[in-house]
Amino acid sequence: MKRQIKQAFKTPKFLVGFIIFAVTLTLALVYPLISSVTPLQIVSRQNFTPPGIYINIQDVVQARDRRYLLLEVDENRLANILGVEDAQVMINFLEDERFGGFASGTFNIYDEATLLYAWNTTYDPDVRHQGMTLAAHNHLVRFNELLQIALDQYGVFLAIEYEGELILDEFNQFEGRDFVNLNQIVNTHIFPLGTDNFGRDVATQLGTAVLVSLQLGLIAGLIATAIGLSFGLLSGYLGGFIDDAILFITNLFTVIPGFVLLILISHALSPGARGVGVVAIVIGLTSWPWTCRSVRSQVLSLRNRDHVNLSRLSGHGIFHIILKDILPYTMSYVVMAFILQISSAILAEAQLSILGLGPSTADTATLGLMMYWSQLFSAWQMGAWWAFVPVILAIAAISFSMNLMNTGLDQVFNPQLREG
């Protein structure tokens, strides 16, 4: 068996599949460890925040003994820039129905922030409005140029909190158009995959979801493989009534499509009972028939081999013959079946979750639940591709890698393929 595993790593398909799976698993293990937030922690009040680097205002207020990025050190910063006459010029333009179009009384001389925002988003120095004299137009152009220069000169500052007060860091003052080294700012958050509708970091959530889905697939795969292997060994070796009974049960499960049976069982369970472990068990209990039939066919070709007949003549019992003389010859197929069972279980959980029948939990996430949440909150319609595309790619990477590994193992274990 060890020799065959070594040979598997020499096959291109198995090696590529193993590398894809190893990279996916490594990213899922490492990123949640280096992330500054927990998988389901709400870090943003915005819906579907795009990928990027952000500064959280709450962190600025609550953090201690760290540097802060201050966009407005002086509360009267804009008042120092705008005089009363300047503010009135802007208000007259914005509230003129011919130019700005805002209703009269919309702006206040002392609300500099709102006034400045409206001016920068409404006034275009390249446009000369109808009804405006050339002299008035040139006056506004010069006024706007002086205003932008004044805003650029104020820039931003870094400050350090000391005994409850913010003290300016005189060595770290930046002009308005300068670049700030993010290593100097600790109250920043990097969201490489943005946030979901709940304001949770998608990248951290995805890493944890991959691990949980793999655990689910592992549990379901173990259950399905154990049941299929046990029934297949007994049915193939004993034959007779036991073989007929096991085949009857297997055919019964086969006649009813497995996914339909899975939906019926999941629907019968209350949402509170559908934990990750329960869903894994349900998937495992409905996924064993094809493993059973395949193992049975393998055992039928082995039970009359010379070494099995010799063991029978030696007086060995049924379970000794099955475990010692037959099982080792089927292990290669069992390993391949187990890999496929894991992949199938992950896909089955994703399908169930999209239908709203997956794990019902607020403590963790699975790949299927992430798909369900993105669908439920219309991520596709809102253009929030980061909420579902990485999940789809993760599911595809896991399934594709496991199928490649299975194909590579088949080339090693199957004599016909090996000879070809």
N, C-alpha and C positions, 0 to 999 in steps of 0.2 A: 504493500500500500504506500509506504514512504517513497519507494522508487518511482511509483506511478505519479505521486504528487510532484516529485522533482521533474519528471518528464512533462507534467502539465505546464510548469513554468517555462518550458522551452517552446511551447506552442504559442504562436503570435496572438491568437484570439483570447486565450486564457490570460496571457500577460497583459494585454491591453485592458481587458475587463477588470483584472485585479488592480491595475494602476488607477483606473477611473474610480473604482469603488474605494480604494485607499485614500485618494485625494478628497473625495466627497466626505468620507468618514473623518479624516483629519481636520478638515474645515469645520465640520459639525462639532467636533470635540474642542477645538482650540478657540474658535471665535467667541462662544459664550463665556469662556474663562477670561478673555481679555476685554470683554465688553464691560462698560461702566454701569449697565442697567441689567435688571433681571429679565427673563424671557417675556413675561406677561405684564411688566411694569408699564403703566401709562406715563409716558414722558412728554407728550405733546397734546395740547387741547385742540389742535387742528386735525381735520379729517384728511387722511392720505397725504401727509407731508412728503414732498419729493425728496429723492436722495440728495444729500448735501451736508454741509457743516453749519451748525447752528449754535447760537448763544442763548441760553435759557435765562430769562430775566429772574425767575424764581431762585435759580442758583446764585445769581449775583447778590440777591438780598440775603439768602440764608447761609452762604458759604462763610468760612472763617479762615483767617490767616492765609489768604491767597490773593493773587493779583486779579483785578477786575478790569474789564474793558468798559470804559465810561464814554458813552456817546454824548452825554450832556452833563458836564461837570458843574456848570453854573446854571441855576434855575432860570436866570434872566438872560441866558445866552442869546436868544433871539431878540430880546428887548434891546440888548447892546448893539445888535446889528440894525434893527429897524427902528427908525424914529417915528414919531407920530405922523409926520407929513408923508414919510415913505409908506407907512401902512395905509394911509388914506388914499394915496395914489393907487395902490393895489386894489383896495376895496372899490374905488370908483370904476376901475376897469372891469373887475370881476362881476360887479352887480349891474353893469350896463347891459341891457338886453341885446344891444347890437354887437357886443364884444364877448364878454364872459358868459352872459346868459343866466347868472345866478339871481335868485329873487332878492329884492331889497331887504336888508336887515339880516342876511345870512351870516355875515362875518362881523367879528368884534376886533377892535384895534388891539385889545390885550390878549387875544387868543392867537398868538403869533404862529404856533405850530400848525393850526388848521389853515390859517391864511397863507402861510408859506407853501404848504402842500398843494393847496388849490391853485396858487400862482404857478408853481413849477409844472403842474399837470395840465394847465389850461393855456397859459401864455406861450405863444410861438413867435420869437423875434423875426422869423423869416416871413411871417404873414402880415400884410397890411390890410386891416379890416376896412370894409366899406363904411364911409361916413367919418373916417378918422383922417385928420389933416396930416400932411407929411411931417410937419414940425412935431405934432403930438406923437406920431409913430417913432421918429428919431429919439424923442425924449424917453419913451418907454424902453427902446433898445439900449440906450446908454444906462438907464436906471437898472435894467436887468443885468447888464454886464457888471456893474458895480456891486450889485447884490450877490451875484455868484462868486465874485472875488472875495467879498467879505465872508461868505459862508465857508469858502475853502480855507481861509486863513485861520479859522478857529480850530479846525481839526478835531482830534480825539486825544484822550489821555489814558494812561494806565495809573491805577491807584492801588494802594495797599491799605487794608483795614487795620487800624491800631486802636485798641481800647474803645471800640464801638464807633470810631469815626474813620472816614476815608481820607487818607493823606495822599496827595498827588505824588507820583513817582517822577521827579523832575528829569530823570535821565531817560525816560521813555515817553516822550511827547511826540505825537505824529501829526503831520499835516493831513488835510482832508483827503488827499489823493495818494498818500503813502500806503505801502503794504505793511501789515502788522504780522510779525512772526507768531503763529498760533502756539508755538511752544512756550511763549511768554504768557499765554492766556489759558488758564485752567478751567474756566467756567464755559467750556465749549463741548458740544456733543457732535459726534460724527455718525451720521445715519447713511451707510453705504447703500442701503436698499430702502431708505425712507421709513415712514411709519404707516400703519394700517388705519382703518377707520376708528379704532379705539385709541389711536395715538401711541401704539406700542412699536418698538423697534423691530422691523421685519427681519433684519439680518440675525439678530440674537434669537428671535423667535424661531426662525428657520433652522438655525443650528440645533436648537433643542428639539424641534419637531422631527428632524431627520433621525436623531437618536431614539426618540420615543417610537417613531414608526418602525425603526429597525428592531427595537425590543418587542413591539407588537408582532412584527413578522416572524421574529425568532420564536416567540411563544406559540404562535399559530402553526408555524412550520414544524416545531417539535411535536405538537399534539397530532397534527395531520399525518406526519411521517410515522410516528409511533403506532397510531391506530392502523394505518394502511399497511405498515410492515408486519405488524402482529397478525392481522387478519389474512394478509397475503401468504405468510409463511404457513399458518395453520391450514388454510384452504388448499394451498398447492400440495402440501405434504400428506395431509390426512385423507383428502378426497372424500368420497361417499357422502353421507348425510351432512356432515359438517361443511364440506365444500359447497353443497347445494344451498344450505342455509345462509352461508356467508355471501355466496353469489346472489341470492335472493335479496338480501339487505343491500348489497352493493348496487344491484340493478335498480332497486327502489330509489336509492339516492341519485342514481344516474338518470332515471326517467324524468325526475323533477329537476329542472336546471338548478345548479348549485347556487347561483346568485339569487334566484327567486326564493329558494329555501332560506337563504341568508337574510333576505329582506323580511320574510315572514317572521323568522325568529327574532330579529332585531326589533321589528315593530311590536311584537308581543311583549317585549321587555319595557318597563317603564323608563323614562329618561334618567331617573335617579340611579337606576341599576346598571346603566350602560357605561361603565367605566372602561378604561383602556384594556385592563386585564380581561374583563367580561367579553368585550368585543373580540379580543384575540382568541379566547376560548371558543366562542361561537363560530368564528371563521375556521379554526382548526377542526371543529367537530363536523363541518360541512365540506371539508376539502380533501378528505382522505380517499374517496372511492377510486380515483384513477391511479393513485399510488398502489392501492391494494390489488387492482387488476394487473398492473405491470409486474409487481413482485410475485404474484401468483403464477404468471406465465414464466417467470424466471425459475421458480421453484419446480414447476412441472418438468422442466428440462434437466433439472439437477437431481431429482429424487431417485432416479434409477441409475445414477452414475456408479461406477465400481466402488469408489471410496465410501459412498453412502450405503451400498449393499453390504460391504465389508463391515462397516460399523454396526449395521443392523444384525448381521450374523454374530457379531461379537457380544450381543446382548445389551447393547446400550439402549437407554430409554429414548422416548420420542423427543423430549426437550433437549437432551444431550445431542442427538443427531441434528436437530434443527439449529441449535446454537453453535455447535462445533463444526459440523460438516456441510451445512447449507448456507447459513447466514454469512460467513466470511466471503463466499463467492457472489453474494448479492450486494455487498457493501458499496461497491463502486457505483451501482445504480442508486442505492439509497442516498449516497452523498449528493448525486446530481438531482434526485427528487427533492431532497431537503432544500437545496439552493433555489429550485423553482418554486417550492412551497413558500419560502420567505418572500420572494418577489411577488407571487400571486396574492399573498396575504396583504402586502402593502397596497397593491392596486385595489383589492377588495375593500379595504378600509377607506381608501379615497373615494371609491364609488358610493359606499354607504354614507359617508359624511356629506357628500354633495347632495344626496337625497334627504339629509337631515336625520339619518338613522345611525350615525357614527357615535363615537364616544361622547358622552355628555359630561363635560368636566370644565371647571374654571381654573384648575390648578396647573394644567399643562396644555400643550398644543401638539397636534399631529399634522402631517402633511395634508391629510384629508380635511381636517378642521380648518386649516388656513385657506384651503380652496373654498370651503363652505362659507367662511366669513367674507371672503372677497366677493363671492357670488351674492350673498345676502345683502351686502351694502353697496352693490352696483359699482364695483371697482372698474369693471370693463367699460361701463357707460361713462364714467368719470375720467377715463384715460389713465387711471392709476395702475399702470402695467406692473410696477414694482411689487404690488400686493399679490399677484398671481403668477406672473411669468417665472420668477425664480423658483416657485414651488413646483411648477410644471417641469422645469429643467431638473430639479432635484429628483423628482419621481422618475423622470426619463433616465437620468444618469444611473440611479440605483437599479432599475429594471434592465436597462441596456447592459450594464456591467455584469450583472448576475447571469444574464442570458449568454453573454460572451464567455464567461467562465464555465458555464455549463457546456457550451459547445466545445470549448477547449478540452474539458475533461472527457467528453464523449469521444473525441478524437484519440485520446490516450487509452480509454477503457474498452472501446469498441474495436475488436480485431479487424473487422472489415474496413472501417474508416482508416485505421492505422496502416493497413496494407496499401490502401489507395493513396 
